[in-house]
Amino acid sequence: MLDISPVLLLSSGIIFLLVVARLNSCLFKPLLKHMDDRATSIKKDLEDAKSNSADVDGLLVEANDLIAKAKREAAAIREQAYKEAKDSADVKLASAKLNLEAKSAEFAKSLQEETSALKASLLSSMPQFNESLKAKLSSI
């Protein structure tokens, strides 16, 4: 019937155990070590990513603060420039107003002098006009 050879069975068992021991030392232990190292590396990378995320959030807040500060400074500079330009324009406007007032006063004085001169001229010519008017009236 079935002949089982104990030597063959024993030698097959020993060879099986040797193969399992060899596979364990050459394949399974390095593979398990690699898998553990990979899991550790992944966990470390996740922690680093979280800390980098926190750093990025901090830098983002800092950048927003810098932008807000720059906007405030720009507004202050713009306000200062507007004030200086307004002051300069007011000074120029006051100067131009004084200049125009002086010219207006000079013109009024000149006009008054011319009016006085014209009146004097007309008054001095009045006898001639009267004589000429009398001559015309008498001829009518």
BALUM-948637 format. One record per residue (C-alpha): x, y, z; chain; residue in one letter. Coordinates in Angstrom, 1 decimal. Example, Ala and Ser with C-alpha at 12.3 -4.5 7.8 and 13.67 -1.06 7.14 Angstrom:
// BALUM-948637
- X;Y;Z;mol;type
- 12.3;-4.5;7.8;A;A
- 13.7;-1.1;7.1;A;S
***
This chain:
// BALUM-948637
- X;Y;Z;mol;type
- 0.0;0.0;0.0;A;M
- 1.4;3.2;1.0;A;L
- 5.0;3.0;1.8;A;D
- 6.3;5.9;3.8;A;I
- 10.0;6.0;4.2;A;S
- 10.9;7.4;7.6;A;P
- 14.3;8.5;6.4;A;V
- 12.8;10.4;3.4;A;L
- 10.2;11.9;5.6;A;L
- 12.7;13.0;8.2;A;L
- 15.1;14.4;5.5;A;S
- 12.1;16.3;3.9;A;S
- 11.2;17.7;7.3;A;G
- 14.8;18.8;8.0;A;I
- 15.1;20.3;4.5;A;I
- 11.8;22.1;5.1;A;F
- 13.0;23.5;8.4;A;L
- 16.3;24.6;6.9;A;L
- 14.5;26.3;4.1;A;V
- 12.2;28.1;6.5;A;V
- 15.1;29.1;8.7;A;A
- 17.1;30.4;5.7;A;R
- 14.0;32.3;4.3;A;L
- 13.4;33.8;7.7;A;N
- 16.9;35.1;8.0;A;S
- 17.4;36.2;4.4;A;C
- 13.9;37.3;3.4;A;L
- 11.4;37.7;6.2;A;F
- 13.5;39.6;8.8;A;K
- 14.8;42.1;6.3;A;P
- 11.4;42.6;4.7;A;L
- 9.8;43.1;8.2;A;L
- 12.6;45.5;9.1;A;K
- 12.1;47.4;5.9;A;H
- 8.3;47.7;6.5;A;M
- 8.9;48.9;10.1;A;D
- 11.5;51.5;8.9;A;D
- 9.0;52.6;6.2;A;R
- 6.2;53.0;8.8;A;A
- 8.6;55.0;11.0;A;T
- 9.7;57.2;8.1;A;S
- 6.1;57.9;7.1;A;I
- 5.2;58.8;10.7;A;K
- 8.2;61.1;10.9;A;K
- 7.3;62.7;7.5;A;D
- 3.8;63.3;8.8;A;L
- 5.1;65.0;11.9;A;E
- 7.5;67.1;9.9;A;D
- 4.6;68.1;7.6;A;A
- 2.5;69.2;10.5;A;K
- 5.4;71.2;12.0;A;S
- 6.0;72.7;8.5;A;N
- 2.3;73.6;8.3;A;S
- 2.5;75.3;11.6;A;A
- 5.6;77.2;10.4;A;D
- 3.9;78.2;7.2;A;V
- 0.9;79.4;9.2;A;D
- 3.2;81.5;11.4;A;G
- 5.0;82.9;8.4;A;L
- 1.6;83.6;6.7;A;L
- 0.5;85.6;9.8;A;V
- 3.8;87.4;9.8;A;E
- 3.5;88.2;6.1;A;A
- -0.1;89.5;6.6;A;N
- 1.2;91.7;9.5;A;D
- 4.0;93.1;7.3;A;L
- 1.5;93.8;4.5;A;I
- -0.9;95.6;6.9;A;A
- 2.0;97.6;8.3;A;K
- 3.1;98.5;4.8;A;A
- -0.4;99.6;3.9;A;K
- -0.6;101.8;7.0;A;R
- 2.8;103.4;6.2;A;E
- 1.7;104.0;2.6;A;A
- -1.5;105.6;3.8;A;A
- 0.6;107.9;6.1;A;A
- 3.0;108.8;3.3;A;I
- 0.1;109.5;1.0;A;R
- -1.6;111.6;3.7;A;E
- 1.7;113.5;4.3;A;Q
- 2.2;114.1;0.6;A;A
- -1.4;115.3;0.2;A;Y
- -1.0;117.7;3.1;A;K
- 2.3;119.0;1.7;A;E
- 0.8;119.5;-1.7;A;A
- -2.2;121.3;-0.2;A;K
- 0.0;123.5;1.9;A;D
- 2.1;124.4;-1.2;A;S
- -1.0;125.1;-3.3;A;A
- -2.4;127.3;-0.5;A;D
- 0.9;129.3;-0.4;A;V
- 0.9;129.7;-4.1;A;K
- -2.8;130.6;-4.1;A;L
- -2.2;133.2;-1.4;A;A
- 0.8;134.6;-3.3;A;S
- -1.2;134.8;-6.5;A;A
- -4.1;136.5;-4.7;A;K
- -1.8;139.1;-3.2;A;L
- -0.3;139.7;-6.6;A;N
- -3.7;140.1;-8.2;A;L
- -4.8;142.5;-5.4;A;E
- -1.7;144.6;-5.9;A;A
- -2.2;144.7;-9.7;A;K
- -5.9;145.5;-9.1;A;S
- -5.0;148.3;-6.8;A;A
- -2.4;149.6;-9.2;A;E
- -4.9;149.5;-12.1;A;F
- -7.6;151.3;-9.9;A;A
- -5.0;154.0;-9.1;A;K
- -4.0;154.3;-12.7;A;S
- -7.6;154.5;-13.7;A;L
- -8.3;157.2;-11.1;A;Q
- -5.3;159.2;-12.4;A;E
- -6.5;158.9;-16.0;A;E
- -10.0;159.9;-14.9;A;T
- -8.6;163.0;-13.1;A;S
- -6.4;163.8;-16.1;A;A
- -9.4;163.5;-18.5;A;L
- -11.6;165.7;-16.2;A;K
- -8.8;168.3;-16.1;A;A
- -8.4;168.1;-19.9;A;S
- -12.2;168.4;-20.4;A;L
- -12.4;171.3;-17.9;A;L
- -9.6;173.1;-19.7;A;S
- -11.2;172.6;-23.1;A;S
- -14.6;173.6;-21.8;A;M
- -14.4;177.3;-22.9;A;P
- -13.6;176.1;-26.5;A;Q
- -16.6;173.8;-26.4;A;F
- -18.8;176.5;-25.1;A;N
- -17.7;178.9;-27.9;A;E
- -18.1;176.3;-30.5;A;S
- -21.6;175.4;-29.1;A;L
- -22.6;179.1;-29.1;A;K
- -21.4;179.4;-32.7;A;A
- -23.4;176.4;-33.8;A;K
- -26.5;177.6;-31.9;A;L
- -26.2;181.1;-33.4;A;S
- -25.9;179.6;-36.8;A;S
- -29.2;177.8;-36.4;A;I
***
